[in-house]
Amino acid sequence: MTLAYAERMVEQMLVWLKAVTNNPQVRLAMDESVDPAWHAFILHSQDYAEFCERVRPVPASRSAGA
């Protein structure tokens, strides 16, 4: 895999994450080319959690397991 291809995968993953965030009522499937980038991202749990918090903060009642 080239660096350019990996960068495109990450860009498309971010497009997908934004679409999912902006359309919570719609179930959006990711393209199979995006899946490896997303899995690599979620393996970096702290970075992924911080990203998710910036994109869509979780209400206190939900973050407490309610």
C-alpha positions as CSV (number, residue, x, y, z in Angstrom):
1,M,0.0,0.0,0.0
2,T,1.3,3.4,-0.9
3,L,1.2,6.4,1.4
4,A,-1.0,8.2,-1.1
5,Y,-3.5,5.3,-1.0
6,A,-3.5,5.2,2.8
7,E,-4.1,8.9,2.9
8,R,-7.1,8.6,0.6
9,M,-8.5,5.7,2.8
10,V,-8.2,7.9,5.9
11,E,-9.9,10.9,4.0
12,Q,-12.8,8.6,2.9
13,M,-13.1,7.2,6.5
14,L,-13.5,10.8,7.8
15,V,-16.1,11.5,5.1
16,W,-18.0,8.4,6.2
17,L,-17.7,9.3,9.9
18,K,-19.0,12.8,9.2
19,A,-21.9,11.4,7.2
20,V,-22.8,8.9,10.0
21,T,-22.6,11.7,12.6
22,N,-24.7,14.1,10.5
23,N,-27.4,11.5,9.7
24,P,-27.9,9.5,12.9
25,Q,-31.4,8.3,11.7
26,V,-29.9,6.7,8.6
27,R,-27.9,3.4,8.7
28,L,-24.9,4.1,6.4
29,A,-22.6,1.3,5.4
30,M,-19.0,2.0,4.8
31,D,-17.2,1.0,1.6
32,E,-14.9,-2.0,2.0
33,S,-11.9,0.3,1.1
34,V,-12.7,2.4,4.2
35,D,-13.0,-0.5,6.6
36,P,-9.2,-1.0,7.1
37,A,-8.7,2.7,7.9
38,W,-11.5,2.7,10.4
39,H,-10.3,-0.4,12.1
40,A,-6.8,1.0,12.4
41,F,-8.2,4.2,13.9
42,I,-10.3,2.4,16.5
43,L,-7.3,0.4,17.6
44,H,-5.9,3.7,18.8
45,S,-8.6,3.9,21.5
46,Q,-7.6,7.2,23.1
47,D,-7.3,9.0,19.8
48,Y,-10.6,7.6,18.6
49,A,-12.4,8.5,21.8
50,E,-11.1,12.1,21.6
51,F,-12.1,12.4,18.0
52,C,-15.6,11.1,18.7
53,E,-16.0,13.5,21.6
54,R,-15.0,16.5,19.4
55,V,-17.3,15.4,16.6
56,R,-20.3,14.5,18.7
57,P,-20.1,14.9,22.5
58,V,-22.0,12.3,24.4
59,P,-24.6,13.7,26.8
60,A,-23.7,13.1,30.5
61,S,-26.6,10.7,31.0
62,R,-25.5,8.4,28.1
63,S,-21.8,8.5,29.1
64,A,-22.7,7.3,32.6
65,G,-24.3,4.2,31.1
66,A,-27.9,5.3,31.5
